[in-house]
Amino acid sequence: MQMQHQFSVPVPVDVAWKALLDPERVAPCMPGATLTKAEGNEFAGSVKVKLGPVTLLYKGTGTFKEVDEAARRVVIDASGKDSRGSGTAAATVAAVLTPEGDTTAVTVDTDLKVTGKPAQLGRGLISEVGGKILGQFAANLAKRLTEEEPAAPAEEAEAKAEAPAASGAAATAAEDKASWRVTPAGSHDTAFTSTAKEEPARKADAVVTGGTAPADEAIDLLGTAGAPLLKRLAPVAVAVVVLGLAFRIIRRRRRRR
């Protein structure tokens, strides 16, 4: 299934771009996610998902497949499996960052394949829940980046004053570490094509509100669904009530006869 979500963070695009390429910075911002490994262009981790009384633990890996610095676009392939072996999830995620003054707009296109219990929620509900989870992620990321940004200039000035040589060496090492991910502007113009074009994408705008949540806290899918789930269940509930009333009326008429 294809989904599209949008959110924004209150930092310049350069700051948001660097954060997006650093799994160790962004992973704690995603509800339920725990990063266990980040090496080269690959990373590994786990995600806890709560579906009613059942808690599922997905363990998986991800790879940065494409990073285009000029277009501010990154493509990630990720897949995982429920630790109990009852379901799988795989996704190709393409994120594009667009500057909007001092803020950054992020558009996320996801090609998702999921099996097991979460798949029972249905495509539409999964898209709506995904939008809300991204909203929580955006709020956590915005808080993290805005807290980091003011301190950065002071720390950088202090480091240069105390040890300019060490600072230069550290900067060089940091550039070398990140070089595998970044495609210099103008080096290529590769475009990402989704693997499932037959289904129209669903859009959902994520509002950056709310506080942070512990990274190891499970994502409550039914709790996150909230109103959308109630809207979908309401017609079913009404139908059940109507059938129940009709059944009672029929029984009463039969008794009178």
Helices and strands as residue ranges (DSSP letters): E 2-9, H 13-20, H 23-26, G 27-29, E 33-39, E 42-51, E 54-68, E 73-82, E 88-100, E 103-114, G 117-121, H 123-162, H 164-178, E 202-205, E 219-220, H 221-225, H 227-256
